[in-house]
């Protein structure tokens, strides 16, 4: 099987899996290793390497979603209206862990100072690099039969996350990727016509 075909098959396999359990099909160490590989080999503008990652397992993972639920309950303010949100947060808590994605704003500021001509672009480029880390890790998890979904409860949980895990104040939270054993696979996916989404010239 060609490397291209393998890569394409993994891209198709990577889906948003929402029904997860805490029984990983691999050791925690294997998840940590694939995250380390992504940090080393995912590209960044000017090789700035501004993405930062925290991986939570077990009780730390549950603590994240407990504090998220508590924070959102206060924001919603109505227990009856909060029911659906509580159920959603509970589904994340059932997973085995969470990958927290950050961007180190100290690095971004340093790049802006070093290359002022591109200063306005560095925040966008950092966000793009962070997204690549998310995709690489998500696809790598799919390759080892670990399900995942991506959430964005930042910035409402930023301060609690920072204080709980002693996160550097320059690390800006970008996303939270819940992962775990696949309790229920993703359903069918609908695709908009490629010809509406892509143009080719000069071929």
C-alpha positions as CSV (number, residue, x, y, z in Angstrom):
1,X,0.0,0.0,0.0
2,X,1.4,3.4,-1.0
3,X,2.2,6.0,1.7
4,X,-0.2,8.4,0.0
5,X,-3.1,5.9,0.2
6,X,-2.4,5.3,3.8
7,X,-2.3,9.0,4.6
8,X,-5.6,9.5,2.7
9,X,-7.2,6.6,4.6
10,X,-6.2,8.1,7.9
11,X,-7.7,11.4,6.9
12,X,-11.0,9.7,6.2
13,X,-10.8,7.8,9.5
14,X,-10.4,10.9,11.5
15,X,-13.9,11.9,12.7
16,X,-15.6,13.6,15.6
17,X,-16.3,10.8,18.0
18,X,-18.7,12.0,20.8
19,X,-19.6,8.8,22.5
20,X,-16.4,7.9,24.3
21,X,-15.4,5.7,27.3
22,X,-12.3,5.8,29.5
23,X,-10.9,2.5,28.3
24,X,-8.1,3.3,25.9
25,X,-7.0,0.6,23.5
26,X,-3.4,1.6,24.1
27,X,-1.3,2.6,27.0
28,X,-1.3,6.3,28.1
29,X,2.4,6.4,27.2
30,X,1.5,5.8,23.5
31,X,-0.7,8.8,23.5
32,X,2.0,10.9,25.1
33,X,4.5,9.7,22.5
34,X,2.3,10.7,19.6
35,X,1.7,14.1,21.1
36,X,5.5,14.5,21.6
37,X,6.1,13.6,17.9
38,X,3.5,16.1,16.8
39,X,5.1,18.9,18.8
40,X,8.5,18.1,17.2
41,X,7.4,17.7,13.6
42,X,4.4,19.9,13.0
43,X,5.4,23.1,11.1
44,X,5.2,26.6,12.4
45,X,5.9,30.0,10.7
46,X,9.6,31.0,10.9
47,X,10.0,27.8,12.9
48,X,8.7,29.8,15.8
49,X,7.4,26.6,17.6
50,X,4.9,28.6,19.7
51,X,2.4,25.8,20.3
52,X,2.2,24.4,23.8
53,X,0.3,21.3,24.9
54,X,-0.9,19.8,28.1
55,X,-2.2,16.2,28.3
56,X,-4.7,15.3,31.1
57,X,-5.5,11.8,32.1
58,X,-7.8,10.2,34.7
59,X,-8.7,12.5,37.6
60,X,-7.1,15.5,36.0
61,X,-9.2,15.0,32.9
62,X,-12.3,14.7,35.1
63,X,-11.3,17.8,37.0
64,X,-11.2,19.8,33.8
65,X,-14.8,19.0,32.9
66,X,-16.0,19.4,36.5
67,X,-14.7,23.0,36.5
68,X,-16.1,23.6,33.0
69,X,-19.5,22.4,34.1
70,X,-19.4,24.6,37.2
71,X,-18.3,27.6,35.2
72,X,-21.0,27.2,32.6
73,X,-23.7,26.6,35.2
74,X,-23.0,30.0,36.7
75,X,-23.1,31.6,33.2
76,X,-26.4,29.9,32.2
77,X,-27.9,30.6,35.6
78,X,-31.0,28.5,35.0
79,X,-30.8,24.8,36.0
80,X,-33.5,23.8,33.7
81,X,-31.9,25.4,30.7
82,X,-28.5,23.9,31.8
83,X,-29.7,20.3,31.4
84,X,-28.5,19.8,27.8
85,X,-25.2,21.5,28.5
86,X,-24.6,19.3,31.6
87,X,-25.3,16.2,29.5
88,X,-22.8,17.4,26.9
89,X,-20.1,18.1,29.5
90,X,-20.8,14.7,31.0
91,X,-20.1,13.0,27.7
92,X,-16.7,14.6,27.7
93,X,-16.0,13.6,31.3
94,X,-16.7,9.9,30.2
95,X,-13.6,10.0,28.0
96,X,-10.1,8.9,29.0
97,X,-8.3,12.2,28.7
98,X,-8.0,15.7,27.2
99,X,-5.3,17.4,25.2
100,X,-5.2,21.2,25.9
101,X,-3.8,23.3,23.1
102,X,-2.1,26.6,23.9
103,X,-0.2,29.3,22.0
104,X,2.7,31.0,23.8
105,X,2.1,34.7,23.3
106,X,5.6,35.5,24.5
107,X,7.0,33.7,21.5
108,X,4.5,35.4,19.2
109,X,5.5,38.8,20.6
110,X,9.1,37.9,20.2
111,X,8.6,37.0,16.5
112,X,6.7,40.3,16.0
113,X,9.7,42.2,17.4
114,X,12.2,40.2,15.4
115,X,10.3,40.6,12.1
116,X,8.2,43.8,12.4
117,X,7.3,43.7,8.7
118,X,5.2,40.7,9.4
119,X,4.1,41.7,12.9
120,X,0.3,41.7,12.1
121,X,0.5,38.2,10.6
122,X,2.2,36.3,13.5
123,X,-1.0,35.9,15.6
124,X,-2.8,34.4,12.5
125,X,0.2,32.2,11.7
126,X,0.4,31.0,15.2
127,X,-3.3,30.1,15.2
128,X,-2.8,28.2,11.9
129,X,0.1,26.2,13.4
130,X,-1.9,25.4,16.4
131,X,-4.7,24.1,14.1
132,X,-2.1,21.9,12.4
133,X,-1.0,20.4,15.7
134,X,-4.7,19.7,16.4
135,X,-5.2,17.9,13.1
136,X,-1.9,15.9,13.3
137,X,-2.7,14.7,16.9
138,X,-6.4,14.0,16.0
139,X,-5.4,11.9,13.0
140,X,-2.6,10.1,14.9
141,X,-5.2,9.2,17.6
142,X,-7.5,7.8,14.9
143,X,-4.6,5.7,13.6
144,X,-4.4,3.9,17.0
145,X,-8.2,3.4,17.3
146,X,-8.6,6.2,19.8
147,X,-11.7,8.4,19.3
148,X,-11.6,12.2,19.8
149,X,-13.6,15.4,19.4
150,X,-12.5,19.0,19.6
151,X,-14.0,21.6,21.9
152,X,-13.6,25.3,22.5
153,X,-14.6,26.4,26.0
154,X,-11.9,29.0,26.1
155,X,-11.8,31.8,27.2
156,X,-14.4,31.1,30.0
157,X,-12.3,28.4,31.6
158,X,-8.8,29.9,31.0
159,X,-8.2,31.3,34.4
160,X,-9.3,28.1,36.2
161,X,-7.2,26.0,33.9
162,X,-4.1,28.2,34.4
163,X,-4.4,28.2,38.2
164,X,-5.2,24.5,38.5
165,X,-2.3,23.2,36.4
166,X,0.1,26.2,37.0
167,X,0.1,27.2,33.4
168,X,2.4,30.1,32.3
169,X,0.4,33.3,32.0
170,X,1.7,33.8,28.4
171,X,0.1,30.5,27.3
172,X,-3.3,31.3,25.7
173,X,-5.7,28.4,25.6
174,X,-6.9,27.6,22.1
175,X,-8.8,24.3,22.2
176,X,-9.6,21.2,24.1
177,X,-9.5,17.7,22.5
178,X,-11.3,15.0,24.4
179,X,-10.1,11.5,23.6
180,X,-11.0,7.9,24.7
181,X,-12.2,4.5,23.7
182,X,-14.8,4.5,20.9
183,X,-18.2,3.6,22.5
184,X,-20.1,4.6,19.3
185,X,-18.6,5.4,15.9
186,X,-19.4,8.6,14.0
187,X,-22.4,8.5,11.7
188,X,-22.4,9.1,8.0
189,X,-20.9,12.3,6.8
190,X,-22.4,14.5,4.1
191,X,-20.1,16.2,1.6
192,X,-20.8,19.3,-0.4
193,X,-19.8,19.0,-4.1
194,X,-16.0,19.3,-4.6
195,X,-16.6,21.5,-7.7
196,X,-18.2,24.1,-5.5
197,X,-15.2,24.2,-3.2
198,X,-12.2,23.9,-5.5
199,X,-10.9,25.5,-8.7
200,X,-8.1,24.3,-10.9
201,X,-6.3,26.4,-13.4
202,X,-3.5,25.7,-16.0
203,X,-3.7,21.9,-15.6
